[in-house]
Amino acid sequence: MRHSGLRLARPLYEVLPGLYILLGLAALAASYRASSPLASVAFGLPGLAALLAGSVVWLRRRNYRQMRTEYEQPDALSESRPDPERAER
């Protein structure tokens, strides 16, 4: 599969989940401090969505990187489980 198009610089790419989480928290704080119910909902729902999106992206990246590391070192997978053939010898 070939991907073409715009790519983000690595430092910006790495900061995005944290930025989503911070913006979500700021919007939730603004929602809490809003004087009208309509403004509270207008800040609260996007804030919650941004907080959730940032958390999901951060967790998915962490899990993908951990899985990739394990597969790049296939011996690391067998270290956690003893080899039954070696145990019999």
VENMOSUL-V309017 format. One record per residue. N is the residue number from 0. PHI is phi in whole degrees, -180 to 180 (NA if undefined). OMEGA is omega in whole degrees, -180 to 180 (none if undefined). D_LAST is the distance of its C-alpha to the last C-alpha in Angstrom with 1 decimal. Layout:
# VENMOSUL-V309017
n=N phi=PHI omega=OMEGA d_last=D_LAST
n=N phi=PHI omega=OMEGA d_last=D_LAST
This chain:
# VENMOSUL-V309017
n=0 phi=NA omega=-177 d_last=46.2
n=1 phi=-106 omega=179 d_last=48.7
n=2 phi=-105 omega=175 d_last=50.2
n=3 phi=-126 omega=179 d_last=53.6
n=4 phi=134 omega=-176 d_last=55.9
n=5 phi=-76 omega=176 d_last=56.3
n=6 phi=-120 omega=179 d_last=53.4
n=7 phi=-84 omega=174 d_last=53.6
n=8 phi=-64 omega=-175 d_last=53.1
n=9 phi=-56 omega=179 d_last=49.7
n=10 phi=-60 omega=178 d_last=51.2
n=11 phi=-68 omega=179 d_last=53.3
n=12 phi=-61 omega=-178 d_last=50.4
n=13 phi=-72 omega=-177 d_last=48.3
n=14 phi=-85 omega=-173 d_last=51.2
n=15 phi=-55 omega=180 d_last=52.2
n=16 phi=-59 omega=177 d_last=50.1
n=17 phi=-65 omega=178 d_last=51.5
n=18 phi=-65 omega=176 d_last=54.9
n=19 phi=-59 omega=-178 d_last=54.7
n=20 phi=-65 omega=179 d_last=53.7
n=21 phi=-64 omega=178 d_last=56.5
n=22 phi=-66 omega=177 d_last=59.1
n=23 phi=-64 omega=178 d_last=58.0
n=24 phi=-65 omega=179 d_last=58.4
n=25 phi=-65 omega=179 d_last=61.7
n=26 phi=-68 omega=177 d_last=62.9
n=27 phi=-66 omega=176 d_last=61.9
n=28 phi=-65 omega=178 d_last=63.7
n=29 phi=-65 omega=177 d_last=66.8
n=30 phi=-64 omega=179 d_last=66.5
n=31 phi=-66 omega=-177 d_last=66.6
n=32 phi=-90 omega=-178 d_last=69.7
n=33 phi=-66 omega=-177 d_last=71.5
n=34 phi=-86 omega=-179 d_last=74.9
n=35 phi=-110 omega=179 d_last=75.0
n=36 phi=-62 omega=180 d_last=72.6
n=37 phi=-66 omega=178 d_last=72.7
n=38 phi=-67 omega=179 d_last=71.7
n=39 phi=-62 omega=178 d_last=69.0
n=40 phi=-68 omega=-179 d_last=67.4
n=41 phi=-64 omega=176 d_last=68.1
n=42 phi=-90 omega=-173 d_last=66.0
n=43 phi=-68 omega=-178 d_last=63.5
n=44 phi=-65 omega=176 d_last=62.1
n=45 phi=-65 omega=178 d_last=61.4
n=46 phi=-64 omega=178 d_last=60.0
n=47 phi=-65 omega=178 d_last=57.6
n=48 phi=-64 omega=180 d_last=56.6
n=49 phi=-67 omega=178 d_last=56.1
n=50 phi=-63 omega=178 d_last=54.0
n=51 phi=-65 omega=-180 d_last=51.8
n=52 phi=-63 omega=179 d_last=51.5
n=53 phi=-63 omega=179 d_last=50.6
n=54 phi=-66 omega=-180 d_last=47.9
n=55 phi=-64 omega=-180 d_last=46.4
n=56 phi=-63 omega=180 d_last=46.5
n=57 phi=-62 omega=-180 d_last=44.9
n=58 phi=-67 omega=180 d_last=42.0
n=59 phi=-66 omega=177 d_last=41.4
n=60 phi=-64 omega=-180 d_last=41.3
n=61 phi=-61 omega=-180 d_last=38.9
n=62 phi=-66 omega=179 d_last=36.5
n=63 phi=-64 omega=-179 d_last=36.8
n=64 phi=-67 omega=178 d_last=36.2
n=65 phi=-66 omega=179 d_last=33.1
n=66 phi=-64 omega=180 d_last=31.7
n=67 phi=-62 omega=178 d_last=32.6
n=68 phi=-63 omega=180 d_last=30.9
n=69 phi=-65 omega=-179 d_last=27.6
n=70 phi=-78 omega=176 d_last=27.9
n=71 phi=-74 omega=177 d_last=28.9
n=72 phi=-121 omega=-175 d_last=25.6
n=73 phi=-61 omega=178 d_last=23.0
n=74 phi=-68 omega=180 d_last=20.2
n=75 phi=-65 omega=179 d_last=22.0
n=76 phi=-71 omega=-177 d_last=21.4
n=77 phi=-80 omega=180 d_last=17.6
n=78 phi=-67 omega=-178 d_last=17.7
n=79 phi=-77 omega=179 d_last=19.1
n=80 phi=-118 omega=178 d_last=16.4
n=81 phi=-70 omega=179 d_last=12.7
n=82 phi=-77 omega=-177 d_last=10.7
n=83 phi=-65 omega=179 d_last=9.2
n=84 phi=-68 omega=179 d_last=6.9
n=85 phi=-71 omega=-178 d_last=5.5
n=86 phi=-69 omega=-178 d_last=5.6
n=87 phi=-76 omega=-175 d_last=3.8
n=88 phi=-77 omega=none d_last=0.0
